[in-house]
Amino acid sequence: MADTLSAFFLCAGYGQRLRPLTDRIPKPAITFQGRTALEINFRRAQALFPNRILANTHHLYAEMEKPAQKMAMNILYEPEILGTGGCLHNARHILETTDRFLVHNGDLMHTIDLKDLLERHRASGAIGTLAGIFRPTHNTLSVAPDGHLLGVHGFEDFSPAGAELARLTFAGIAIYEKAFLDFVKPGCEDIKPYWTAALRAGHSIAVANYSHDAAWFDFGTPQGLWEASKFYMEQTKEYSYGYTPLVREMRPYVSNEAGVDVLPDHLRDVLIYEEPMAAIPHHTVNQIIGRDFRWEIRP
């Protein structure tokens, strides 16, 4: 019998660094060329042929459920937010019906090859495999020469007991064996205590390094949102989504996600997520525009 796999998309967070936009639109429902981040990541996960697909919701759950229902996901509403670890206990009754499961933050833009991640996980014999990238300001995963996790710097006063080959940042994507659920607990919790508990019990957790093999963006800040959107425009070769200027520019990098009817000419490096309360001036550059904000960005 073929192995079975569930895919679990985490969509319950508040998106605090993108307020006030995320007071109205949950971060995984932010669109790129008309597609939500959740849909883009869902399509990538389809390469794994998941048997079950689910998403958790909390913040702006009604708005989050619309795109999730569009993709026929099982939706798990959390009356109280449960964190990146506690949500696994809430989803256990579904996740334990398959041999293993993918856990994927719903608010990422990346090109990590999920089939490759699954193959590396199977080959590792580990109870879980974390996707890692190199980000100097957030490198907390301590990785041994054999590619396995030693521990997490800054968590429980960790210091590596063995030789440390590298430190990486957790990319918000992991594959776990069903047995990993034995370490999850109810309540609001981070995922790190579960990793630590599994390591202490004698299990291994692998870290797959995609620092040189994939692009990865956390669009939790205005600058990160711009960089992720520009990257997606380059991937799709559509540099003026919903924008048709009189004077054609080769790559204006304008995305009219709000569908504003009439836009002025000579916009460049502009994202429009909501109809603004004031008119957008001609020659607007380097801005993300919403109902009640205009964020300056670096091109």
N, C-alpha and C positions, 0 to 999 in steps of 0.2 A: 504494500500500500504506500502511495506517495505521501511525503511529509505534508503537513498542513500548516498554514500560517494565517495569523490575524494581523491586521494593520490598525494601529490606534493613533489617531491624530489628536494632539493636545491643543485645545482651542478655548480654554477657560480663563486665560489671563486678562489683566486689565489694560495692558498697553499704556502704562502711565506716562512714558516719555514722549508719546505722540498725542497727548491731550492738547487741545480739545477735539481733534479729529476722532480719537478713539473713545470720546464720550458718546459718539453717535455711530461709529463704525468699528466693530471689533477687529483687532489687527489681522487675524487670518482671513477676514472678509474684505480687506483692502484689495483693490483690483490692480492688475497689471495688464494693459491692453484689453481691458474688459473681462479678464479672468481673475477670479479670486486667488489669493495665495494658496488657499486650501485646495482649490481645483487643480492648480498647477502641480502641487505636491502629490495630490491624489493620482494624477496621471502618471507621475514618475513611479509611484508605488504599484501601479497596475502591472509593471514588469515582473513583479513577484507573484502574480496570480493569487492574491490573498483570498482565503475562503470566507473570512469575516472582516468587515471594515467598520470601525466605530470612531466616534469623536465625542469628547467631553465638552460641556458648555457650562458657563456660569455668567460671566460678564456679558450683558446685552444678548442673552441666550436666544431671544426670538430672532434677532438679526443673524446670529450665528447658525441657527438651525436651518435657515432658508437654503444657503448653499450646501449644507451637509445633506439635507433631504434630497436635493437635486441629484446627489451622487449615491442615493440609496444607502446612506450610512446609518448604522445603529447610533442613536444619540443618547448620551448619558448626561442628564442634567444634574449638576452639583449645587444644591441649595447653599452650601458653604464651600468656598474654594478649597481644594484638597492638595494643591501643590503638584510638583512634577513627579512625586513618588506616591503620595496618598491616593491619587486618582487610579493607580493600578489596583488597589484593593477594591475600589468601587466598581472596577471593570472586570474583576477576577472571574465572575461567573460566565463571562464571554471568552476572555483570554485563555482560560484553562481548557476550552473545548478544542484547541488546536495544539500542535506540537511545539510551536514557537510563535513569537509575535514581534512585529516591528513597532517601536514607539518613536513617533516623529512629531517634533514641534510643528504646529500648524502655521507658524509665522516666519518661515525661512524661505530664502531664495538660494538655490544651489544647483550644482551639476554632479553631485556625488552619485556614483553608479550603485544603485541599491542592489542590483543583481550581484555585483562584485562584492558588496558588503555581506550579502547572504552566503556567497561561496566562501569568503574568508571566515565567516562565523562557523560554518559547517566544518571547515578544515581545522579550525583551532581546537575543537573539542571543549570549548569554554561554555560556561553557563550563560554568558552574555558577551556581546561584542559592541564596543562603542566606536562611532565614527569620530575621529579626531582631526583637528586642523591646527596650524601654528598661528597663534595670535599672541604676541609677547605680553600684552597687558592682562591676558586672561588664561595663560597656560598654567593649569593646576593639576592636570592628569600626569602622574608620574609613571613613565613607561619603561619597562625592563628591556634588556637587549632582545629577548625573545618575543617582544610585542605584547606582553601581558601587563595589566595594570598592577602597580605596586600599592597605590593609594592616591589620596587627593590632598595636595598641599593646601594649607589653610583650613583643613577640616579635621577636627579632633586631634590637633597638634601632631599631625602626621609627619614623620621623617622616614625616608625609604630605608628598609632593612637590607635591601640588596642593591646591586649596581643599577644606577638609573641611566638609561640611554638618552631619554628625551623627556621634555615636558610639552604637553599639548593642551589645547582647549577642546572641551566636549562640544561637538557640533549640533547637539540636540537631536541626534538620530542614533538609535541602537536597536539591536536584535537580541532577544532573550529566549532561552529555553523555558518551557512551561515550569520547570522546577524552580526558576527564579522567584515565582510567586510565593514560595514558602517563606521568603524573607520580607515580604511586604506586610505592612501593618495598617490598621484603620486610622483615620484622622488626617489632619493636614501635615504633610511631611515632604521633605526634599527627597530626591532619589539617592543622594550620597550615602545615607545610613544603610540603605539596602545593599549598595555595592560593598560597603565595608563589612556588613554582616555575612555576605556571601564569601568574601575573601577570608574572613576569620574562620568560617566553617570548612575551609579547605578547597573551595571552588576557585577556578581561574576565570578572570574576565579579560578578554582580548581588547586591544585598541588598534583599530585600522587607521593608518595615517594617510589622509587625503590632502595633505598640505600642498603637494605638487601635482595632484591629479584632478583637481576639481576647483571650481569657483564656489564661494560660499558667502552669503550676506545675511547679517542680522539687521532687519529693517526696523529696529525698535526706536531709532532716532530719526529726525528729519534728514540728516545727512546720509544715514544708512538707507532710508527709504529712497532717496534720490539715486544712490549708487546701485541699489537693486533694480530700480526701474530702468535706469540707463542700460544696465547689463541686459535686462530682458528685451529692451528695444533692439539691442545689437543682436541678440539671439534670434529674434523674429524678423529682423531686417525691416521693421516698421518704425520709422523715426518721427512720425507726425500722426499719432493715433488720434482720430477725431478732430484733426486740425488741417484745414486746407487754406493756406495763405495765398494771397494774390501773387506775391513774389515768392517763387519756390526756392527754398533752400535745400541743399543736398541732405543735411542731417540737422534739423532744428532741435531734435530731442524734446518734443512737446507731446504730452499725453493728456488728452481731454477726457479724463475718466468720468467727469460729471456730466458730460454731454451738453456743455454750454453751447447754445445755438450759434451765436455770432461772436467770433474772437477777432481781435485786431491783428494786423500784420506785424511781422518782425518780432515774434516771440522766439525765445531761445532758452533751452534748458529750463523748461517750465512744466510742472505737474499741476493739474487742476482736479481736485478731488470732490469739491462741492461748488455749487453756484455761489460766488462771492456776493456780499452785500453792496460792494462798490464795483464800478466798472474796472476791467483790467486795462491798464494803459498800453498804448503802442510801445514797442521796443522793451517790453518787460523781459528781464533775463534773470536766471539763477533764483527761481522762487518755487516754492510749493504753496499752492493757494487753496484755501478752504472758506467756509462760510464766514468765519470771524477771525481768521489768521492769515498771515503771509510770512512764511519762513524763508529766510535767506539761506542759500546753499552754496557750496563751492562746486564749480563746474568740473 
